[in-house]
Amino acid sequence: MRSFVVTLTLAIYAAVAGAQQSSVADAYFANQVPISKANLLANIGPDGSRAQGAKAGVVIASPSTSDPDYLYTWIRDASLVYKSLVERLIRGETDLRTKIDQYVDSQAYLQTVSNPSGTISSGGLGEPKFNINLTAFTGSWGRPQRDGPALRATALTQYSNWLIKNGNQSYVSQKVWPVIKLDLDYTAQYWNYTGFDLWEEVSSSSFFTTAVQHRALVEGAALATNLGETASATSYSTQAPNVLCFQQSYWNPSAGYVTSNTGGGRSGKDVNSAIASAHNFDPSAGCDATTFQPCSDKALASLKVYIDSFRSIYPINNGKAANQAVATGRYAEDVYYGGQPWYLATAAVAEQLYDAIIVWKAEKAITVTATSLDFFRPFSSSVVAGTYASDSTTYTTLLNGVQAFADGFIEVIAQYTPADGSLAEQYRRDTGVPTSATHLTWSYASILTAFAARNGEYQESWGAKGLSATASCDSNTGPTVSVTFNVMAETVLGENIFLTGSVEPLKNWSPDNALALNPSNYPTWSVTVSVPANTQFSYKYIRKNNGQVTWESDPDRSYTSGASGTGSTSDVWR
């Protein structure tokens, strides 16, 4: 561990309560940023030192091949990593362009690879991960995951905007736009279908997924207009307000936080929402709560509830005051690897707070509402709802308090970063020792983006300013087809056959909500369901008898719906 951090953290933290920035965080970033960048690039093929076997432009999640095996490329992780590289390119690191062009080529090819989620025209863009040689991963996994296409579209839209400004529109039109269009077409069609969340554990609606989908459609519509792609611009502009409207439904007004997942039996207090807030930061939108900007009252209230959920469950957080930073993980109920803190989760908290500070400094005011009051009280016990201008004592107290709070999360990371600067996926809740996947690429990217935010750097506006949510949301089911599911199954008295599967019309693998089949042609049982067109999905039949549920044996059944018309199955219970 870094001894200078271990010995100075507590003393420095108290000393900087009224200071602008922490010297411990200064020292950590000065040392860690170049290490993080080098280690991130080492995980990108074809020439990254830890990415042997990866195709050009392919991000490996981690070089770890066992306990856990992360030697794959995830669409989500890679998109967030490349978004961070595109932002560095825009700030002047033009040597990164070759890597980004290789990413464009790799993703254009990857979109064509048939996989367990489907083909390029039947839902395959929702496949979460691939082998690093750009072949399909065919093992069991939580699929589909609908955030990947939107995240990839955002990274490439940012790149496209930079290219156009630098006179390379033809390259955008010929090479980059076709990739973006496929991802945005997928997003526009499937945004209101459930899928697995960014932790790949719960199939439900996810705040992170919805938030990133909204951003992708808004900025994608603007790019389409710029390129003269009128039909696409209209499609994305039509769906974006519906997604924003739906995004408001995650807010839990009585508890004062965003419910990050609507399913899975959890509280919904999840770093999911902080990562989404930082991803969608648009300084031109100020502290807008509709788009969940980092300094909005809802984003700050939700962040506090999330942070506080870890104060009593991690031993390394013992004794920390309410205005002190703590180690944070994905969500309090986490049991993966024993439920440990994550480097990227702790960094995401700091990044959201640094983003908030950017806006408060620009606007020269901090507004406290009844919703955000609990967030601000640890920094000033006498604060009340109101707007505090930069020439007021309260503004200074709050700004410096939040700055020290944000830097505190970096101090936590620094305390548990090994001397060589390597960042795993997690660090232990009792000792802080790194655990799980080594050299996690996303961990390194999270340090780079947090550092940029602390420096007052931010991405260009993606169009969040002035947006408002409609009172009622229209859904976009997209084209559907009718499929009649038939299964031959003999039953005993009181026993019935049901159907469930991996898409919303089949109730997302829920045995409780499974669809009842009709036995009028016994022993054949049947049910007709409208399912998304051009979509590959999995399904199974189950038996129910007096509360007892019996599933068919593995493997899952698979079906690919057509573009139109009807379809049917002729199955036999197994």
C-alpha positions as CSV (number, residue, x, y, z in Angstrom):
1,M,0.0,0.0,0.0
2,R,1.1,3.6,-0.4
3,S,2.6,4.4,3.0
4,F,2.4,8.2,2.6
5,V,-1.4,7.9,2.1
6,V,-1.9,5.5,5.0
7,T,-0.1,7.8,7.5
8,L,-1.4,11.1,6.2
9,T,-5.0,10.5,5.1
10,L,-6.8,11.1,8.4
11,A,-4.7,14.1,9.4
12,I,-4.9,15.7,5.9
13,Y,-8.6,15.1,5.7
14,A,-9.3,17.2,8.8
15,A,-6.8,19.9,7.7
16,V,-8.4,20.4,4.3
17,A,-12.0,20.8,5.5
18,G,-11.9,24.5,4.5
19,A,-9.4,24.1,1.7
20,Q,-10.0,23.9,-2.1
21,Q,-8.4,20.6,-2.8
22,S,-6.7,17.8,-0.9
23,S,-2.9,17.4,-1.2
24,V,-3.2,13.7,-0.8
25,A,-5.6,13.5,-3.8
26,D,-3.2,15.8,-5.6
27,A,-0.3,13.4,-5.0
28,Y,-2.3,10.3,-5.8
29,F,-3.6,11.7,-9.2
30,A,-0.1,13.0,-10.1
31,N,1.3,9.5,-9.7
32,Q,-1.7,7.4,-10.7
33,V,-3.0,9.0,-13.9
34,P,-0.1,8.1,-16.1
35,I,-0.1,4.6,-14.6
36,S,-3.8,4.2,-15.3
37,K,-3.5,5.4,-18.8
38,A,-0.5,3.1,-19.5
39,N,-2.3,0.1,-18.0
40,L,-5.5,0.9,-19.8
41,L,-3.7,0.9,-23.2
42,A,-1.9,-2.3,-22.2
43,N,-5.4,-4.0,-22.2
44,I,-6.2,-3.0,-25.8
45,G,-5.3,-5.2,-28.8
46,P,-3.4,-5.9,-30.9
47,D,-0.2,-4.5,-29.3
48,G,-1.2,-4.0,-25.7
49,S,1.2,-5.9,-23.4
50,R,-1.7,-7.7,-21.6
51,A,-3.9,-8.1,-24.6
52,Q,-2.2,-10.9,-26.6
53,G,-4.7,-12.5,-28.9
54,A,-7.0,-9.5,-29.0
55,K,-7.9,-8.1,-32.4
56,A,-7.1,-4.5,-33.2
57,G,-9.2,-2.0,-31.2
58,V,-10.5,-4.7,-28.9
59,V,-10.6,-3.9,-25.1
60,I,-10.1,-6.9,-22.8
61,A,-11.9,-6.5,-19.5
62,S,-9.0,-7.9,-17.6
63,P,-6.1,-10.3,-18.3
64,S,-7.5,-12.5,-15.5
65,T,-8.3,-16.0,-16.9
66,S,-9.5,-17.7,-13.8
67,D,-11.3,-16.8,-10.6
68,P,-12.7,-14.8,-12.4
69,D,-12.3,-15.4,-16.1
70,Y,-12.5,-11.9,-17.6
71,L,-10.5,-12.4,-20.7
72,Y,-13.4,-11.2,-22.9
73,T,-14.5,-8.0,-24.5
74,W,-17.7,-6.5,-23.1
75,I,-19.6,-4.0,-25.3
76,R,-20.4,-1.8,-22.2
77,D,-16.9,-1.8,-20.7
78,A,-15.2,-1.2,-24.0
79,S,-17.6,1.7,-24.9
80,L,-17.0,3.5,-21.6
81,V,-13.2,3.0,-22.0
82,Y,-13.3,4.4,-25.5
83,K,-15.5,7.2,-24.4
84,S,-12.7,8.2,-22.0
85,L,-10.1,8.0,-24.8
86,V,-12.3,10.0,-27.2
87,E,-12.5,12.7,-24.5
88,R,-8.7,12.7,-24.2
89,L,-8.4,12.9,-27.9
90,I,-10.7,16.0,-28.0
91,R,-8.5,17.6,-25.3
92,G,-5.5,17.3,-27.6
93,E,-4.1,13.7,-27.3
94,T,-4.3,13.1,-31.0
95,D,-2.0,10.1,-30.8
96,L,-5.0,8.1,-29.7
97,R,-6.7,8.4,-33.0
98,T,-5.2,5.2,-34.4
99,K,-6.6,3.3,-31.5
100,I,-10.0,4.8,-31.9
101,D,-10.1,4.1,-35.6
102,Q,-9.3,0.5,-34.8
103,Y,-12.2,0.5,-32.4
104,V,-14.5,1.7,-35.1
105,D,-13.4,-1.1,-37.4
106,S,-13.6,-3.8,-34.8
107,Q,-17.2,-2.7,-33.8
108,A,-18.3,-2.6,-37.4
109,Y,-17.3,-6.2,-37.7
110,L,-18.5,-7.3,-34.3
111,Q,-22.0,-6.0,-35.2
112,T,-22.2,-8.6,-37.9
113,V,-21.2,-11.6,-35.7
114,S,-24.2,-13.9,-35.1
115,N,-24.4,-14.7,-31.4
116,P,-26.8,-16.2,-28.8
117,S,-28.8,-13.0,-28.7
118,G,-29.4,-13.1,-32.5
119,T,-28.0,-11.6,-35.7
120,I,-27.4,-8.1,-36.8
121,S,-31.1,-7.9,-37.7
122,S,-32.6,-10.0,-35.0
123,G,-31.5,-8.6,-31.7
124,G,-27.8,-9.6,-31.8
125,L,-26.7,-6.1,-30.9
126,G,-27.9,-6.8,-27.3
127,E,-25.2,-9.5,-26.8
128,P,-23.1,-8.4,-23.9
129,K,-19.7,-9.9,-24.5
130,F,-17.5,-11.6,-27.1
131,N,-14.3,-13.5,-27.3
132,I,-11.3,-11.2,-27.8
133,N,-10.7,-12.6,-31.3
134,L,-14.2,-11.2,-32.2
135,T,-16.0,-14.5,-32.3
136,A,-19.2,-15.2,-30.4
137,F,-19.2,-16.2,-26.8
138,T,-21.8,-19.0,-26.7
139,G,-21.8,-19.9,-23.0
140,S,-24.6,-19.3,-20.6
141,W,-24.9,-15.6,-19.7
142,G,-27.3,-12.8,-18.7
143,R,-28.6,-11.7,-22.1
144,P,-29.7,-9.4,-23.7
145,Q,-28.1,-6.3,-22.2
146,R,-29.5,-3.2,-23.8
147,D,-27.1,-0.5,-22.6
148,G,-24.2,-1.6,-24.8
149,P,-25.5,-0.2,-28.1
150,A,-26.3,3.2,-26.6
151,L,-22.9,3.5,-24.9
152,R,-21.1,2.6,-28.1
153,A,-23.2,5.1,-30.0
154,T,-22.3,7.8,-27.6
155,A,-18.6,7.1,-27.8
156,L,-18.7,7.1,-31.5
157,T,-21.0,10.2,-31.7
158,Q,-18.5,12.2,-29.7
159,Y,-15.7,11.0,-32.0
160,S,-17.8,11.9,-35.1
161,N,-18.5,15.4,-33.8
162,W,-14.8,15.9,-33.4
163,L,-14.0,14.5,-36.8
164,I,-16.6,16.8,-38.5
165,K,-15.1,19.8,-36.7
166,N,-11.7,18.8,-38.1
167,G,-12.9,18.4,-41.7
168,N,-13.4,14.6,-41.8
169,Q,-17.1,14.3,-42.4
170,S,-16.6,11.9,-45.3
171,Y,-14.9,9.4,-42.9
172,V,-17.8,9.8,-40.5
173,S,-20.4,9.2,-43.2
174,Q,-18.6,6.2,-44.7
175,K,-17.1,4.5,-41.6
176,V,-18.5,5.7,-38.3
177,W,-22.2,6.6,-39.0
178,P,-23.1,3.0,-40.2
179,V,-22.0,1.6,-36.8
180,I,-23.8,4.4,-34.9
181,K,-27.0,4.0,-36.9
182,L,-27.3,0.2,-36.2
183,D,-26.9,0.9,-32.5
184,L,-29.4,3.7,-32.4
185,D,-31.9,1.8,-34.5
186,Y,-31.7,-1.0,-31.9
187,T,-32.0,1.5,-29.1
188,A,-35.0,3.2,-30.6
189,Q,-36.8,-0.1,-31.1
190,Y,-35.9,-1.9,-27.8
191,W,-35.5,0.9,-25.2
192,N,-38.7,-0.1,-23.3
193,Y,-37.9,-3.8,-23.3
194,T,-36.3,-5.1,-20.2
195,G,-32.8,-6.7,-20.2
196,F,-30.0,-7.5,-17.8
197,D,-28.5,-4.6,-15.9
198,L,-24.9,-3.3,-16.0
199,W,-24.0,-5.9,-13.3
200,E,-25.5,-8.6,-15.5
201,E,-27.5,-10.1,-12.6
202,V,-31.0,-8.7,-12.8
203,S,-33.3,-8.7,-15.8
204,S,-35.6,-5.7,-15.3
205,S,-35.7,-2.0,-16.1
206,S,-32.5,-0.3,-15.2
207,F,-32.0,3.4,-14.5
208,F,-28.5,3.3,-16.0
209,T,-29.7,1.7,-19.2
210,T,-32.6,4.1,-19.6
211,A,-30.5,7.2,-18.9
212,V,-27.7,6.2,-21.4
213,Q,-30.3,5.3,-24.0
214,H,-31.9,8.7,-23.7
215,R,-28.6,10.5,-24.2
216,A,-27.6,8.4,-27.2
217,L,-30.9,9.1,-29.0
218,V,-30.7,12.9,-28.3
219,E,-27.2,13.3,-29.6
220,G,-27.7,10.7,-32.3
221,A,-30.6,12.7,-33.7
222,A,-28.4,15.8,-33.8
223,L,-25.6,14.0,-35.6
224,A,-28.1,12.4,-38.1
225,T,-29.4,15.9,-38.9
226,N,-25.9,17.1,-39.4
227,L,-25.2,14.3,-41.8
228,G,-28.5,14.7,-43.7
229,E,-29.9,11.4,-42.4
230,T,-33.4,12.8,-42.0
231,A,-35.4,9.6,-41.4
232,S,-33.0,8.5,-38.7
233,A,-33.1,11.9,-37.0
234,T,-36.9,11.8,-37.0
235,S,-37.0,8.3,-35.5
236,Y,-34.5,9.1,-32.7
237,S,-36.2,12.5,-31.9
238,T,-39.5,10.8,-31.7
239,Q,-38.4,8.2,-29.2
240,A,-36.1,10.3,-27.0
241,P,-38.9,12.1,-25.2
242,N,-40.6,8.8,-24.4
243,V,-37.3,7.5,-22.9
244,L,-36.9,10.7,-20.8
245,C,-40.4,10.4,-19.6
246,F,-39.9,6.8,-18.6
247,Q,-36.6,7.8,-16.8
248,Q,-38.6,9.8,-14.3
249,S,-40.4,6.7,-13.1
250,Y,-37.3,5.5,-11.3
251,W,-37.4,8.3,-8.7
252,N,-38.7,7.1,-5.3
253,P,-40.1,10.4,-3.8
254,S,-40.9,8.9,-0.4
255,A,-37.4,7.4,0.1
256,G,-35.6,10.2,-1.7
257,Y,-33.5,8.2,-4.1
258,V,-33.4,6.6,-7.6
259,T,-34.5,3.0,-7.6
260,S,-31.7,1.8,-10.0
261,N,-33.3,-1.6,-10.7
262,T,-37.1,-2.3,-10.8
263,G,-36.6,-6.0,-10.2
264,G,-34.2,-8.4,-8.4
265,G,-35.6,-7.9,-4.9
266,R,-33.1,-5.2,-4.0
267,S,-33.4,-1.8,-2.5
268,G,-32.3,-0.1,-5.7
269,K,-29.5,1.8,-3.9
270,D,-26.9,1.3,-6.5
271,V,-23.9,3.1,-8.0
272,N,-25.7,2.5,-11.2
273,S,-27.3,6.0,-10.8
274,A,-24.0,7.8,-10.0
275,I,-22.3,6.3,-13.0
276,A,-25.3,7.3,-15.2
277,S,-25.3,10.9,-13.8
278,A,-21.6,11.3,-14.5
279,H,-22.0,9.8,-18.0
280,N,-24.8,12.2,-18.8
281,F,-23.1,15.3,-17.4
282,D,-23.8,18.3,-19.6
283,P,-22.8,21.6,-17.9
284,S,-25.1,23.6,-20.1
285,A,-28.0,21.9,-18.4
286,G,-27.0,23.2,-15.0
287,C,-28.5,21.3,-12.1
288,D,-31.4,20.0,-14.1
289,A,-33.1,17.1,-12.3
290,T,-35.0,15.8,-15.3
291,T,-31.8,14.6,-16.9
292,F,-30.4,13.8,-13.5
293,Q,-27.5,16.2,-13.8
294,P,-24.8,15.6,-11.1
295,C,-25.6,18.7,-9.1
296,S,-29.4,18.2,-9.3
297,D,-31.2,17.8,-6.0
298,K,-32.4,14.3,-7.0
299,A,-28.9,13.1,-8.0
300,L,-27.3,14.4,-4.8
301,A,-30.1,13.0,-2.6
302,S,-29.7,9.6,-4.3
303,L,-26.0,9.7,-4.0
304,K,-26.1,10.3,-0.3
305,V,-28.5,7.4,0.3
306,Y,-26.3,5.2,-1.8
307,I,-23.1,6.3,0.1
308,D,-24.7,5.9,3.5
309,S,-25.8,2.3,2.7
310,F,-22.1,1.3,3.0
311,R,-21.1,3.1,6.2
312,S,-22.0,0.3,8.5
313,I,-21.4,-2.8,6.4
314,Y,-17.7,-2.4,5.5
315,P,-15.3,-2.7,8.5
316,I,-12.8,-0.4,6.7
317,N,-15.5,2.4,7.0
318,N,-15.8,2.2,10.8
319,G,-15.5,5.5,12.6
320,K,-16.0,7.7,9.6
321,A,-18.2,10.8,10.2
322,A,-21.2,11.7,8.0
323,N,-19.1,14.2,6.1
324,Q,-16.3,11.8,5.4
325,A,-15.8,9.6,2.4
326,V,-16.1,5.9,2.7
327,A,-15.4,2.8,0.5
328,T,-18.4,2.0,-1.7
329,G,-19.4,-1.0,-3.8
330,R,-22.0,-1.7,-6.4
331,Y,-24.9,-2.1,-4.0
332,A,-25.3,-3.0,-0.3
333,E,-26.9,-6.4,-0.9
334,D,-24.0,-7.5,-3.2
335,V,-22.6,-11.0,-2.5
336,Y,-20.3,-11.4,-5.5
337,Y,-16.9,-12.2,-4.1
338,G,-18.4,-11.6,-0.7
339,G,-19.7,-8.2,-1.6
340,Q,-16.7,-5.9,-1.6
341,P,-16.0,-2.3,-2.5
342,W,-15.1,-1.5,-6.1
343,Y,-12.5,1.0,-7.3
344,L,-14.7,2.2,-10.1
345,A,-17.7,2.6,-7.8
346,T,-15.8,4.7,-5.3
347,A,-14.3,6.8,-8.2
348,A,-17.8,7.3,-9.7
349,V,-18.9,9.1,-6.5
350,A,-16.0,11.4,-6.6
351,E,-16.6,12.1,-10.3
352,Q,-20.2,13.0,-9.8
353,L,-19.3,15.4,-7.0
354,Y,-16.5,17.0,-9.1
355,D,-19.0,17.5,-12.0
356,A,-21.4,19.2,-9.5
357,I,-18.6,21.5,-8.4
358,I,-17.9,22.5,-12.0
359,V,-21.5,23.8,-12.4
360,W,-21.6,25.5,-9.0
361,K,-18.4,27.4,-9.8
362,A,-19.7,28.4,-13.3
363,E,-23.1,29.5,-11.9
364,K,-21.5,31.1,-8.8
365,A,-24.3,29.7,-6.7
366,I,-25.5,26.6,-5.0
367,T,-29.2,25.8,-4.6
368,V,-30.4,23.7,-1.8
369,T,-33.9,22.2,-2.0
370,A,-36.0,20.1,0.4
371,T,-34.9,17.1,-1.6
372,S,-31.2,17.8,-1.4
373,L,-31.1,19.2,2.1
374,D,-30.0,16.0,3.8
375,F,-27.0,15.8,1.4
376,F,-25.8,19.3,2.3
377,R,-26.4,19.2,6.1
378,P,-23.2,17.3,7.0
379,F,-21.2,20.2,5.6
380,S,-23.3,22.9,7.4
381,S,-25.7,22.0,10.2
382,S,-27.5,25.3,9.8
383,V,-28.1,25.2,6.1
384,V,-31.7,25.5,4.9
385,A,-33.4,25.4,1.5
386,G,-32.4,28.3,-0.6
387,T,-29.9,29.6,-3.2
388,Y,-26.5,30.8,-1.9
389,A,-24.5,33.1,-4.1
390,S,-20.7,32.7,-4.3
391,D,-20.1,35.8,-2.2
392,S,-21.9,34.2,0.8
393,T,-20.3,32.3,3.6
394,T,-22.7,29.4,3.2
395,Y,-21.6,29.0,-0.5
396,T,-18.0,28.8,0.5
397,T,-18.7,26.4,3.4
398,L,-20.7,24.1,1.2
399,L,-18.4,24.2,-1.8
400,N,-15.3,23.5,0.3
401,G,-17.1,20.8,2.2
402,V,-18.2,19.0,-1.0
403,Q,-14.7,19.4,-2.5
404,A,-13.1,17.8,0.6
405,F,-15.8,15.1,0.5
406,A,-15.1,14.3,-3.1
407,D,-11.4,14.2,-2.6
408,G,-12.0,11.9,0.3
409,F,-13.2,9.2,-2.0
410,I,-10.0,9.5,-4.0
411,E,-8.1,9.3,-0.7
412,V,-9.9,6.0,0.1
413,I,-8.9,4.6,-3.3
414,A,-5.3,5.9,-2.8
415,Q,-5.1,4.1,0.6
416,Y,-6.0,0.8,-1.0
417,T,-4.0,1.1,-4.2
418,P,-0.9,-1.1,-4.3
419,A,2.5,0.6,-4.7
420,D,2.8,-0.3,-8.4
421,G,-0.6,1.5,-9.1
422,S,-2.3,-1.6,-10.4
423,L,-6.1,-1.6,-9.9
424,A,-8.1,-4.7,-9.6
425,E,-11.9,-4.9,-9.8
426,Q,-12.4,-4.8,-6.0
427,Y,-10.7,-4.3,-2.6
428,R,-11.7,-6.2,0.5
429,R,-14.2,-4.7,2.9
430,D,-12.2,-5.8,5.9
431,T,-8.6,-5.1,4.9
432,G,-8.7,-3.1,1.7
433,V,-6.5,-5.7,-0.1
434,P,-7.2,-5.9,-3.8
435,T,-9.3,-8.8,-4.9
436,S,-11.2,-10.3,-7.9
437,A,-10.0,-9.5,-11.5
438,T,-6.6,-7.9,-11.8
439,H,-5.8,-4.9,-14.0
440,L,-9.5,-4.2,-14.6
441,T,-9.6,-1.8,-17.6
442,W,-12.7,0.0,-16.3
443,S,-11.0,0.7,-13.0
444,Y,-8.2,2.5,-14.8
445,A,-10.7,4.4,-17.0
446,S,-12.6,5.5,-13.8
447,I,-9.5,7.2,-12.5
448,L,-8.9,9.1,-15.7
449,T,-12.4,10.4,-15.9
450,A,-12.5,11.4,-12.2
451,F,-9.2,13.2,-12.6
452,A,-10.5,15.1,-15.6
453,A,-13.6,16.2,-13.7
454,R,-11.5,17.3,-10.8
455,N,-9.5,19.5,-13.2
456,G,-12.7,21.1,-14.4
457,E,-12.7,19.3,-17.7
458,Y,-15.9,18.2,-19.3
459,Q,-17.4,16.9,-22.5
460,E,-19.2,19.1,-24.9
461,S,-23.0,19.5,-24.5
462,W,-25.0,16.5,-25.8
463,G,-28.3,18.4,-25.8
464,A,-29.6,18.1,-22.3
465,K,-30.3,21.8,-21.8
466,G,-33.9,22.8,-21.8
467,L,-35.3,19.2,-22.0
468,S,-38.5,18.5,-20.1
469,A,-40.4,15.3,-19.5
470,T,-43.9,14.8,-20.8
471,A,-46.7,13.9,-18.4
472,S,-47.4,10.6,-20.0
473,C,-45.0,8.3,-21.8
474,D,-45.6,6.6,-25.1
475,S,-44.0,3.2,-25.5
476,N,-42.3,1.9,-28.6
477,T,-42.9,-1.8,-28.9
478,G,-41.6,-1.7,-32.5
479,P,-42.9,-4.3,-35.0
480,T,-44.3,-7.4,-33.5
481,V,-45.3,-10.8,-34.8
482,S,-47.7,-13.4,-33.3
483,V,-46.1,-16.7,-32.3
484,T,-48.1,-19.7,-31.2
485,F,-46.2,-21.9,-28.7
486,N,-47.3,-25.5,-28.8
487,V,-45.9,-28.2,-26.5
488,M,-47.0,-31.8,-26.1
489,A,-47.1,-32.6,-22.4
490,E,-49.0,-35.2,-20.4
491,T,-50.1,-34.0,-17.0
492,V,-51.8,-35.2,-13.9
493,L,-55.0,-33.9,-12.4
494,G,-54.5,-30.3,-11.1
495,E,-51.3,-29.8,-13.1
496,N,-51.0,-27.1,-15.8
497,I,-48.4,-25.9,-18.3
498,F,-47.0,-22.4,-18.4
499,L,-44.5,-20.5,-20.6
500,T,-41.8,-17.9,-19.7
501,G,-38.7,-16.6,-21.4
502,S,-36.1,-13.9,-22.0
503,V,-38.3,-11.1,-23.4
504,E,-41.0,-9.0,-21.8
505,P,-44.0,-10.6,-23.5
506,L,-42.7,-13.9,-22.0
507,K,-42.4,-12.3,-18.6
508,N,-38.6,-12.3,-18.3
509,W,-38.2,-15.7,-16.8
510,S,-40.6,-15.1,-14.0
511,P,-42.4,-18.3,-12.9
512,D,-44.9,-16.3,-10.9
513,N,-46.0,-14.4,-14.0
514,A,-45.6,-17.1,-16.6
515,L,-48.2,-17.4,-19.3
516,A,-50.8,-20.2,-19.0
517,L,-51.2,-22.5,-21.9
518,N,-54.6,-23.7,-23.1
519,P,-55.1,-27.6,-23.0
520,S,-58.1,-27.6,-25.4
521,N,-56.1,-29.9,-27.8
522,Y,-54.6,-32.0,-25.0
523,P,-52.0,-33.4,-24.8
524,T,-50.9,-30.4,-26.8
525,W,-50.9,-27.1,-24.8
526,S,-50.9,-23.8,-26.7
527,V,-50.7,-20.0,-26.2
528,T,-50.3,-17.2,-28.8
529,V,-48.1,-14.3,-27.9
530,S,-47.1,-11.1,-29.7
531,V,-43.3,-10.9,-29.5
532,P,-40.8,-8.4,-31.0
533,A,-40.1,-8.9,-34.7
534,N,-36.6,-9.9,-35.9
535,T,-35.6,-11.0,-32.4
536,Q,-33.9,-14.1,-31.1
537,F,-35.0,-15.1,-27.6
538,S,-34.9,-18.0,-25.2
539,Y,-37.9,-19.7,-23.5
540,K,-38.9,-22.7,-21.4
541,Y,-42.1,-24.4,-20.3
542,I,-42.9,-25.1,-16.7
543,R,-45.4,-27.2,-14.8
544,K,-47.4,-25.9,-11.9
545,N,-49.3,-28.1,-9.4
546,N,-50.6,-26.8,-6.1
547,G,-47.8,-24.2,-5.8
548,Q,-45.1,-26.6,-6.9
549,V,-43.1,-25.4,-10.0
550,T,-41.2,-27.8,-12.2
551,W,-39.0,-26.4,-15.0
552,E,-38.1,-28.2,-18.2
553,S,-34.6,-29.6,-18.3
554,D,-31.8,-27.6,-19.9
555,P,-30.8,-26.2,-22.3
556,D,-33.1,-23.3,-22.9
557,R,-35.2,-23.4,-26.0
558,S,-34.5,-20.7,-28.7
559,Y,-36.7,-19.0,-31.2
560,T,-36.1,-16.3,-33.8
561,S,-39.1,-14.3,-34.8
562,G,-39.7,-13.2,-38.4
563,A,-40.0,-9.7,-39.8
564,S,-43.7,-10.0,-40.2
565,G,-46.6,-12.5,-40.2
566,T,-47.0,-15.3,-37.7
567,G,-45.0,-18.2,-36.4
568,S,-45.4,-21.3,-34.3
569,T,-43.5,-24.0,-32.4
570,S,-44.0,-27.8,-32.2
571,D,-42.3,-28.7,-28.9
572,V,-42.3,-31.8,-26.7
573,W,-41.9,-31.5,-22.9
574,R,-38.4,-32.6,-21.8
